[in-house]
């Protein structure tokens, strides 16, 4: 129960911080006069990837949980590598999104992004059992 309460508080604080950062990034992006929002998120993702890899490395090296409690990998163990792969893919997308948005327009990005998300959800949420 304490872990759930701690994770809830962490999520609320992270969400509030994310909103504040995005609000400031909107102002900076408007000043720049071109799409750069995804690049801001990509830089955040780079830090997350590095943190996940450090967590996985410390666990692989046999460090105690006490020593690795600072990184998410200490809690997730091997899952830190999966999280690192996820965030690395997200980082690539974020670094390329501004370029794509400038080339094809934000409406097309939303349309095709939603279509890709729908396909992904259909595949992942399929009632067909995986064997």
TORKOL-4160 file (C-alpha; in steps of 0.2 Angstrom, whole numbers, padded with zeros to 4 digits, m for minus):
131
<pt num="1" X="0000" Y="0000" Z="0000"/>
<pt num="2" X="0014" Y="0012" Z="0004"/>
<pt num="3" X="0022" Y="0008" Z="m0013"/>
<pt num="4" X="0006" Y="0012" Z="m0022"/>
<pt num="5" X="0004" Y="0029" Z="m0012"/>
<pt num="6" X="0022" Y="0033" Z="m0016"/>
<pt num="7" X="0020" Y="0029" Z="m0035"/>
<pt num="8" X="0003" Y="0039" Z="m0035"/>
<pt num="9" X="0012" Y="0054" Z="m0027"/>
<pt num="10" X="0027" Y="0052" Z="m0039"/>
<pt num="11" X="0015" Y="0052" Z="m0054"/>
<pt num="12" X="0006" Y="0067" Z="m0049"/>
<pt num="13" X="0022" Y="0077" Z="m0046"/>
<pt num="14" X="0029" Y="0071" Z="m0063"/>
<pt num="15" X="0013" Y="0076" Z="m0072"/>
<pt num="16" X="0013" Y="0093" Z="m0064"/>
<pt num="17" X="0031" Y="0095" Z="m0069"/>
<pt num="18" X="0027" Y="0089" Z="m0087"/>
<pt num="19" X="0013" Y="0102" Z="m0089"/>
<pt num="20" X="0024" Y="0116" Z="m0083"/>
<pt num="21" X="0038" Y="0111" Z="m0095"/>
<pt num="22" X="0027" Y="0109" Z="m0109"/>
<pt num="23" X="0019" Y="0126" Z="m0106"/>
<pt num="24" X="0036" Y="0134" Z="m0106"/>
<pt num="25" X="0041" Y="0125" Z="m0121"/>
<pt num="26" X="0026" Y="0131" Z="m0131"/>
<pt num="27" X="0032" Y="0149" Z="m0127"/>
<pt num="28" X="0049" Y="0145" Z="m0133"/>
<pt num="29" X="0042" Y="0136" Z="m0149"/>
<pt num="30" X="0031" Y="0151" Z="m0153"/>
<pt num="31" X="0047" Y="0162" Z="m0152"/>
<pt num="32" X="0057" Y="0151" Z="m0163"/>
<pt num="33" X="0043" Y="0151" Z="m0176"/>
<pt num="34" X="0045" Y="0133" Z="m0181"/>
<pt num="35" X="0040" Y="0116" Z="m0173"/>
<pt num="36" X="0053" Y="0111" Z="m0159"/>
<pt num="37" X="0042" Y="0104" Z="m0146"/>
<pt num="38" X="0047" Y="0086" Z="m0150"/>
<pt num="39" X="0065" Y="0090" Z="m0148"/>
<pt num="40" X="0062" Y="0096" Z="m0131"/>
<pt num="41" X="0054" Y="0079" Z="m0127"/>
<pt num="42" X="0068" Y="0070" Z="m0135"/>
<pt num="43" X="0081" Y="0078" Z="m0124"/>
<pt num="44" X="0071" Y="0072" Z="m0109"/>
<pt num="45" X="0070" Y="0055" Z="m0116"/>
<pt num="46" X="0089" Y="0054" Z="m0118"/>
<pt num="47" X="0090" Y="0057" Z="m0099"/>
<pt num="48" X="0078" Y="0043" Z="m0096"/>
<pt num="49" X="0087" Y="0031" Z="m0108"/>
<pt num="50" X="0103" Y="0034" Z="m0099"/>
<pt num="51" X="0095" Y="0032" Z="m0082"/>
<pt num="52" X="0087" Y="0016" Z="m0087"/>
<pt num="53" X="0104" Y="0009" Z="m0094"/>
<pt num="54" X="0113" Y="0014" Z="m0078"/>
<pt num="55" X="0100" Y="0005" Z="m0067"/>
<pt num="56" X="0102" Y="m0011" Z="m0078"/>
<pt num="57" X="0121" Y="m0010" Z="m0077"/>
<pt num="58" X="0121" Y="m0008" Z="m0058"/>
<pt num="59" X="0110" Y="m0023" Z="m0056"/>
<pt num="60" X="0120" Y="m0033" Z="m0069"/>
<pt num="61" X="0135" Y="m0029" Z="m0059"/>
<pt num="62" X="0127" Y="m0036" Z="m0043"/>
<pt num="63" X="0125" Y="m0020" Z="m0034"/>
<pt num="64" X="0113" Y="m0020" Z="m0019"/>
<pt num="65" X="0096" Y="m0013" Z="m0021"/>
<pt num="66" X="0101" Y="0000" Z="m0008"/>
<pt num="67" X="0114" Y="0006" Z="m0020"/>
<pt num="68" X="0103" Y="0006" Z="m0035"/>
<pt num="69" X="0087" Y="0013" Z="m0027"/>
<pt num="70" X="0090" Y="0030" Z="m0036"/>
<pt num="71" X="0086" Y="0023" Z="m0053"/>
<pt num="72" X="0071" Y="0015" Z="m0060"/>
<pt num="73" X="0081" Y="0000" Z="m0065"/>
<pt num="74" X="0083" Y="m0004" Z="m0046"/>
<pt num="75" X="0065" Y="m0008" Z="m0045"/>
<pt num="76" X="0062" Y="m0015" Z="m0062"/>
<pt num="77" X="0078" Y="m0026" Z="m0064"/>
<pt num="78" X="0079" Y="m0033" Z="m0081"/>
<pt num="79" X="0063" Y="m0023" Z="m0086"/>
<pt num="80" X="0075" Y="m0008" Z="m0086"/>
<pt num="81" X="0082" Y="m0014" Z="m0103"/>
<pt num="82" X="0064" Y="m0015" Z="m0110"/>
<pt num="83" X="0060" Y="0002" Z="m0103"/>
<pt num="84" X="0077" Y="0009" Z="m0111"/>
<pt num="85" X="0072" Y="0001" Z="m0128"/>
<pt num="86" X="0055" Y="0009" Z="m0127"/>
<pt num="87" X="0062" Y="0026" Z="m0122"/>
<pt num="88" X="0075" Y="0025" Z="m0136"/>
<pt num="89" X="0062" Y="0022" Z="m0149"/>
<pt num="90" X="0052" Y="0036" Z="m0142"/>
<pt num="91" X="0067" Y="0047" Z="m0143"/>
<pt num="92" X="0070" Y="0044" Z="m0161"/>
<pt num="93" X="0052" Y="0048" Z="m0164"/>
<pt num="94" X="0053" Y="0064" Z="m0155"/>
<pt num="95" X="0069" Y="0070" Z="m0163"/>
<pt num="96" X="0061" Y="0067" Z="m0180"/>
<pt num="97" X="0043" Y="0073" Z="m0177"/>
<pt num="98" X="0047" Y="0091" Z="m0179"/>
<pt num="99" X="0055" Y="0088" Z="m0196"/>
<pt num="100" X="0040" Y="0077" Z="m0201"/>
<pt num="101" X="0028" Y="0091" Z="m0195"/>
<pt num="102" X="0037" Y="0104" Z="m0204"/>
<pt num="103" X="0037" Y="0094" Z="m0220"/>
<pt num="104" X="0019" Y="0086" Z="m0221"/>
<pt num="105" X="0010" Y="0098" Z="m0208"/>
<pt num="106" X="0003" Y="0095" Z="m0191"/>
<pt num="107" X="m0014" Y="0089" Z="m0197"/>
<pt num="108" X="m0006" Y="0075" Z="m0207"/>
<pt num="109" X="0004" Y="0070" Z="m0192"/>
<pt num="110" X="m0011" Y="0069" Z="m0181"/>
<pt num="111" X="m0021" Y="0059" Z="m0194"/>
<pt num="112" X="m0007" Y="0046" Z="m0198"/>
<pt num="113" X="m0002" Y="0045" Z="m0180"/>
<pt num="114" X="m0019" Y="0041" Z="m0174"/>
<pt num="115" X="m0021" Y="0028" Z="m0188"/>
<pt num="116" X="m0004" Y="0020" Z="m0183"/>
<pt num="117" X="m0010" Y="0020" Z="m0164"/>
<pt num="118" X="m0026" Y="0012" Z="m0169"/>
<pt num="119" X="m0017" Y="m0002" Z="m0179"/>
<pt num="120" X="m0005" Y="m0004" Z="m0164"/>
<pt num="121" X="m0020" Y="m0006" Z="m0152"/>
<pt num="122" X="m0029" Y="m0018" Z="m0163"/>
<pt num="123" X="m0013" Y="m0029" Z="m0164"/>
<pt num="124" X="m0009" Y="m0028" Z="m0145"/>
<pt num="125" X="m0027" Y="m0030" Z="m0139"/>
<pt num="126" X="m0032" Y="m0043" Z="m0151"/>
<pt num="127" X="m0042" Y="m0057" Z="m0143"/>
<pt num="128" X="m0032" Y="m0070" Z="m0153"/>
<pt num="129" X="m0021" Y="m0079" Z="m0140"/>
<pt num="130" X="m0002" Y="m0078" Z="m0143"/>
<pt num="131" X="0007" Y="m0095" Z="m0143"/>
